[in-house]
């Protein structure tokens, strides 16, 4: 598992909005590794993982593109049935609740890249500690 950052940007649901973000990052030599964009009526959400989060943050700030930065984990899984389910089961067993997940594989690829963001493992651990204290353990 590799640690990374995910950038979440709320945008108007209009033509070329995602293209402008991609161009802004590309012009700054920031490579987009994963992207998920979803429309929600008149607005949308763009979630990005990039090769250089520090540079991305700098260029997004400089161009006044408002974003939220979230810690994310990247998992490399074998490209076979059940691999994603197994990975997600392990995270659930640890009490990790995900806010978003994105997975991709190139055609014929042997590995799948899975990006999981916003896991609340710390909250789960705190809840377990509080429950244990309440029960007198």
Steps between C-alpha positions, in 0.01 A plus 500: 500500500629842406387821665386780273271803492166537328371838388124553496367793300135609488419632153200624303353231274600672175693402186881519517527549878697178551701573186608838648616332821691236302660769282598709803673203660652379172644844424670484842643155414277326757392156378151380596522137615133448589188706438136458595244763402133479590217741422246584771235708326643845425829423678755224497796359683843429356735276698864487390815315597815641345869415478610815683249613766715793618522646148128436442410682820718795401349530150142455622555770762664731245211462255243542779350154447352411838563145615500271798808287559446156654742226596460194280651156471594332174489123479638289219291186459519207262258536207284201588145438624456555873818701557313826560247331730784348704675838536178676604415223748840549668439876527151445641637253756730780623200733538602720208211686338578636154366827362601414144663225303630491145647201321648469154696257286628525147370247249692178549671641809616262772456748786214725614559837667244571773482841668314515832447841658369633824528183702396554858729249669593753767133554583443125513797453735379782727151347512646159596712662773197688635287184494772302679534770767123507549489124550784517755770323294 
